[in-house]
């Protein structure tokens, strides 16, 4: 037991940017790719993850600081600081049974593939932490680790089936064949989809505007770097910055919105050859079944709509924090609100 815990803890400590490339490289070799090409694909995925993390940090640190300055200027006292998901998962990983979630998730996935219940091969082992969080919280409340693991297993099943049901949306949005999205935040579609379907009924199609339509209508002002600059300057003014700080924040936001699609293209470069290899392999081994490779959400990051919406949502989040009765939390760690914007973007097929 201690040996298993040491092995899996070592994998977690590697971080997603090292762990997932290793997984992708091994899968590529198993699928019959040349080791050099498999390694190149895996390393490219690691580069994409590191690049995405850096750009997101730039956005959170620069825009988040301006938004915090606005709250301080209002004189509102928010005593608790939202630190985001990282510290929460860090606490969950200290649970003595946390490492067991790796073999549990792998075992459930293999079993459901074998019986034909799912066609998703989930290689996103990094996000096993979300199932650890579910099991830990349920076990803490119930006092029974078995109940915690039972709930986490149900979550695994739902994630895989949801990935099957929505994979064609993902492939159309990203242009990457043979992938799916078993990330837990997309389970929000259970209650988001009825809402978006209702809005489709009451909002005319002419009001649906995506990034390309914006560019077609307003020219240069629809370009990523221009939109980012304008929104960044607006938030800087909102935060009470002087003109130098406002312009700097505008350039930083413009930089982030420009780099997001560039970095995201690396995901396609890394995953397309692996996906093609998986398709050929599965045709031989599973008699033509449409097996998809389950990946993490950053494969969607090439579209600029959700990054723009995340920035625009920041002032709204802070206004909520200021005026929500009884609230004492200052938003920061989860300021980009990925778990809200990305699933909505996904379900609306990129229409703002």
N, C-alpha and C positions, 0 to 999 in steps of 0.2 A: 504493500500500500504506500509506504513512504517513497519507494522508488518511482511509482507512478506519479505521485504528487510532485516529486522533484523534476521529472521529465516534463510534465505538462506546465508546471510553473515556469520552467525554463523557456518553453515555447511562448508563453504569455509575455515573459520579460523581454523577448526579442522585439516585440512591437509589430504592428500590422505591416509596416513597410519592409520588414525583413521576413516575417513569418509567412505572409501570403505569397511573396515571390518564390519561396522555397516550395510551397504547396503547388503553385502553378507549374514550376519547373518539373517537379516529380510527376504531376498529372500529364504534362506534355510528353515526357519520356514514356510513360505507361501507354499513352495513346499512339505511340509510334513515331513521334517527332524526333528529328535528330537532336542529340543532347545539346549541341551548340545553339540550335534554334529555340529549344525549350528554355535554356538558360537565358537567352536574349529576351524572350517573351516575359519570363519571370522578373528579370532585372528591370525591364521597361515598366512593368507594373509597379515595382518598388519606387522607381523614379517618379512615376505619376502620383503615387500616394504621398511621397515626401513633398513634391511640388504643391499638391493640393493643400496639404496641412500648412505650408508656409504662407500661401496666399490667403487662406482662411484666417490665420493668425494675424496677418497684416490688416485684414478687414476688421476683425474683432477688436484688436488693440487700438486702431486709429479711430474708427467710427464709434466703438464702444466708449472710448474715453470722452469723446465729444458729447455723447448722450448722457454720460454720468455727470459731466460738467453742467448740463442743462438742469438735471435734477438738483444738484447742489445749489444752483442759482435760484431755484424756487424756494429754498429754505425748508423743504419737506424732509423729515427725519425718517429714513428707512434703515433700520438697525441691522437687518440680516442681509448678507451678500450671497446672491445666487452664484455658485461656483461651477455650475454645469454638470455634465454627466461624468467627467473623468474622476473626480473625488468619490462620487457615489459608487461607481464600479470598482474603484480602488478598495473601498470598504467591503464590497461584496466578495472580492477575491481573497480577502482574509478569512472567509468562512472555511472551516475545516473540510467541507465536502465539495468545495467549488471545483476542484480539478476533475471530479468524476463526470462533470457535464460534457467534457470532450468525448469520452467513449460513448456516453449516452446519446449525444446528438449524432455522432457518426453511425452508431448502431441503428438508431431509428431511421435515419436516411437510407441506409443500405437495405434494411428490411422493407421499407415502403417502396423502394425502387424494385426490389425483387418480386414483390407481389403485384406490382403494377399500379399501386395507389397514387404514386407521383412519378413525374418524369424529370424532376429537378435533382441534379447532383450538386449539393450545396458545398462549395469549397471555401465559403466565407467563414472560416473557423474563428477569425478574430472576434466576430460578433456573437460567439458563444457566451460572451460576458453578459449579454442581455438575458439569456436563459438563466445564467447564474444569479442575476439580480432578481428575476422572478422567483426562483426557488428559495433564495435567501430570505426575501421579504415574506413569502408565504410561510416558510419554516419558522421565522421569527415570531410571526403573529400566532400561528397555530401551535407552535412548540413541537412540531413533528416534521423532520426532514423528508420523510417519505411523501407527505402531502405536497411539500415544496417541489420535489422532483416530479410528481405526478402532474402538477400544473405546468412545469417547464416542458414536459413531454407533450402535453396538449398544445402548448405554444409552438413547439417544433413542427407538429403535424399541420397546424393552421398555416404556419409560415410557408411550408413546402407546397401546400395545396393552393395558397394564394399566389405563390410564384408561378404555378402552372396556369392559373386563370388569367394572369395579367402579363405574361411574358411577351405577348405580341405587341402590347402597348410599349413595353420597354425597348424591344428591338426596333420598332418604328421610330421612337423618339431619339435613340442613340445611333441607329444605323449599324449596330453591332449584331451580327447573327448569332443565334444559338445561346443567348444568355437569358437569365431570369433574375428576379429580385426577391429572395427569401428574407429580407430585412424586416424586423418586427414592426418598424414604424409604418409599413404599408398595410398592416392589419387595420389601421385607422380608416381604410376604405370601407369597412363595414358600416360606419356611420357617416363618412364623408360622401360616399357615392350617392346615397339617397338625396343628400343636400345639393350636390352638384347637378344631379338629374333634375331636381325641382327648379334650380336656377336656370337650367337650359330651357325649361318650359316658359319661364316668365321674362327672360332677358332675350331680346332679339339677337339674331346671329350677327347683325351689323355692328353690335357692340363688342364682339369678340375681337381683341387686338393682340396679336403676337408680335414678337420682336421684328420679324421681317416686314410685317405690315406697317409698323412704326417707321422703319427705315424708308419704306416706299413712300410714305406720306410726308415725312418731315425731313428727309434727307440726312444731312450730317448730324442733326440732333438725335437721330435714332441710332447712331453708332455707339458701341459699348463704352468706349473711352470718354465720349462726350456725355453720355447719360450718367456715367459714374462720376465724372467731374462735377456736373450740375448738382446731382443729389448730394455728393460729398460736401460741396460748398454750402448747400442749404442746411445740412446737419451741423456744419461748423458754425454758421450764423445762429442756428437754433441753440447751440451750446455756449454762445457768448464769446466765441473766439475773436481775436483781432484779425485784420485782413491777411496777414502773412500766414497765420495758422489756418484760416479758412481756405486759402489757395493751396496750402500744403495738403490739407485733408482732401480737397477736391482732386488733386493729382493722385493721391494714394488710392482713393476710391476708383478713379478712372483706371489706374494700374491694375487693381484687383479684377475689375470687370473685363479688362482686356486679357489678362493672363488666365483667367478661369477656363475659357474655351480652348486656349492653346495647350494648357496642361491636360485638359480632358481628352484631347486627341490622342495622347499617349495611351490612354486606356484602350482605345480602339486598336492602336498599333500592337499592344500587348496581347489582347484577348481574341482578336479575329483569327490568327493562325491556330490558337488553341481550340477555339470554337469549331473551326473547320475540321481539325483533327478529331475532335470529339464526335462530330457528326458522322464522319466516315467510320470511326470505331464502333459507335452505337448501331449503325446500320448493319454491321457484320455480327455484332454480339447480341443485339436485342431486336433483330428482325425488323429494322426500319423504324423503331420507336423514336419519337422526336424528343430526345433527351437534351435538356438545357443545363448550362453551367450557372449555378447560383452565385451571384456576386454582390458586393457591397454597393451602396447607393452612389459613391462618387463616379461610377461609370456614366451617370446622367449629367455630370457637371459641365458638359460642353455647351449646354443651352443657357443663354444669358438671362432668360426671363425670371428664373427663380432667384438668381443673385440680385437682380434689380428689386424684386418683390421683398426679399429679405431686408435690403437696405431701407426701402420705403416703410417696412413694418416696424423698424426700430423706434421711431418717434411714437408710434401708436402703442407699442409695448410699454414705453416709459410713461405715457399718459395714463394708461391703465394702472401702472404701479403707483402713480401719484394719487389718483382719485379713487381707486378701489377701496371701499370701506374696510378697515381692519388690516390692510396689507402692511407688512413691515419689511418686505423683501425688495432689495435693489437688484434688478436684472443685470446680469453681466455674462456669466459662463454660457448661458443658453440664449444669448442675445440674437444670434443669427436665426434662431427658431427653425432649424432645418427640419425638425420632425413635424412641423406644421406646413411649411411652404412646399417642401419637396413632394410629399404625398399628394397635396392638392394639385401641384403641377403635373404629376404623374396621371392623376385621375381625369384631369381636364385635357389631357393630351397636349400640354404646352400652351394652352390658351389662357391668357390673363383676363 
